[in-house]
Amino acid sequence: MWQEPWQAGNRDRLLKHLADHAEHPWDIVIAGGGITGAGIAREAARRGLKVLLVDRQDFAWGTSSRSSKMVHGGLRYIASGDIKTTMHSVAERERLMKEAPGLVDQMGYLMAHYKGGFPGPFVFNVLLRIYDFFAGKRYRKFHKRHDFENLSPLINEHDLLGGTQFADAVTDDSRLVIRVLREAQKDGATAINYMGVDSLIKEKGRVIGAQLKDAETGQLISVNAKVVINATGAWGDELRGEVTTERHIRPARGSHIVVPSWRLPVAQAYTAMHPDDKRPIFIFPWEGRT
Ligand SMILES: Cc1cc2nc3c(=O)[nH]c(=O)nc-3n(C[C@H](O)[C@H](O)[C@H](O)COP(=O)(O)OP(=O)(O)OC[C@H]3O[C@@H](n4cnc5c(N)ncnc54)[C@H](O)[C@@H]3O)c2cc1C
């Protein structure tokens, strides 16, 4: 049921559509309107399946609007030996930049090398050779100390050998979700926000639908489905708890510190290791902030 999604009265139309659909099972009901749910909805709808996606908050309310905005090719997976994942991710990155310019764009990355530091220029260059090989392009460039200082004027110069420049991509993660969702809707998917999956409906041990809860009115609505997909991300165990006691998620936290760009001006993303525990840190420009 394609309609311009953000028109006044759209939610009422969607609720009516849900009610009209009550007698017919959906092929797929997806709980969660982050990038995972949106992606599944898009792939299923374009294959002609009848798809209903619901999110109990706004679309992209969860992790999918709070990521570090990087569409990366998984450079670190090469180091851990997972070459296949890197190959696949680099190909996807290149494809997204080609197909969605303005939404997924190239961003330069800088990595400084210090005397005795890891990874040194040679090792890093070997990793980037593989990375660039998968992309079919040469993004990497080593800059000697003086040139690198020009590229990153605030760099600590003590024991600096130089630095490497390479490339990955950046996106606006919530816009990406909305774009994917709109494509799903154009292919016939129905997407409703502020509508949570409250519980699963089961018959003879099989899930045959879901009980939805309208976050605005508290109204409960039952929908039948051949398949219910749990795409609720970090909240996955809540819904999984309806069918098993197993827990798979141990929520962890990632932190972003946002400062005005005049406090820490960077023209490209900067990769550094935390001085105490060597965790990777990214410093990147974002909407006039760092
Ligand atoms: C700090 C941080 C930085 C990251 N940076 C990057 C990065 O730079 N690049 C990258 O590719 N990845 C990054 N990631 C990973 C990426 O953000 C996640 O893999 C991705 O957003 C997960 O999407 P999702 O759709 O699975 O989950 P979410 O986006 O969290 O979506 C789950 C949705 O389910 C909804 N929901 C929950 N329960 C219910 C229910 N019962 N009924 C209906 N809806 C429900 C929630 O409201 C939410 O909207 C980062 C992650 C973190 C934590």
The ligand as a Gaussian input file, in Angstrom:
#p B3LYP/6-31G(d) Opt

LIG

0 1
 C       28.639000       3.071000      19.745000
 C       28.374000       2.313000      18.470000
 C       28.983000       2.714000      17.292000
 C       28.750000       2.001000      16.116000
 N       29.325000       2.439000      14.966000
 C       29.106000       1.798000      13.810000
 C       29.651000       2.284000      12.599000
 O       30.347000       3.300000      12.571000
 N       29.370000       1.605000      11.453000
 C       28.585000       0.482000      11.450000
 O       28.372000      -0.100000      10.383000
 N       28.036000       0.005000      12.592000
 C       28.272000       0.638000      13.756000
 N       27.706000       0.170000      14.912000
 C       26.845000      -1.005000      14.842000
 C       25.470000      -0.609000      14.281000
 O       25.054000       0.627000      14.829000
 C       24.451000      -1.700000      14.642000
 O       24.926000      -2.939000      14.164000
 C       23.093000      -1.445000      14.000000
 O       22.627000      -0.131000      14.213000
 C       22.086000      -2.442000      14.574000
 O       20.865000      -2.188000      13.937000
 P       19.568000      -3.003000      14.367000
 O       18.514000      -2.636000      13.402000
 O       19.918000      -4.426000      14.505000
 O       19.222000      -2.471000      15.842000
 P       18.588000      -1.063000      16.286000
 O       18.978000       0.053000      15.388000
 O       18.904000      -0.884000      17.720000
 O       17.031000      -1.289000      16.069000
 C       16.247000      -2.042000      16.925000
 C       14.878000      -1.408000      16.976000
 O       13.978000      -2.307000      17.596000
 C       13.009000      -1.545000      18.265000
 N       12.335000      -2.431000      19.223000
 C       12.823000      -2.965000      20.357000
 N       11.924000      -3.778000      20.911000
 C       10.831000      -3.763000      20.110000
 C        9.569000      -4.414000      20.143000
 N        9.237000      -5.274000      21.118000
 N        8.680000      -4.177000      19.144000
 C        8.993000      -3.332000      18.134000
 N       10.182000      -2.680000      18.065000
 C       11.088000      -2.914000      19.028000
 C       13.789000      -0.402000      18.871000
 O       12.938000       0.704000      19.160000
 C       14.811000      -0.111000      17.783000
 O       14.402000       0.948000      16.942000
 C       27.906000       0.866000      16.119000
 C       27.300000       0.460000      17.313000
 C       27.527000       1.167000      18.473000
 C       26.847000       0.725000      19.739000

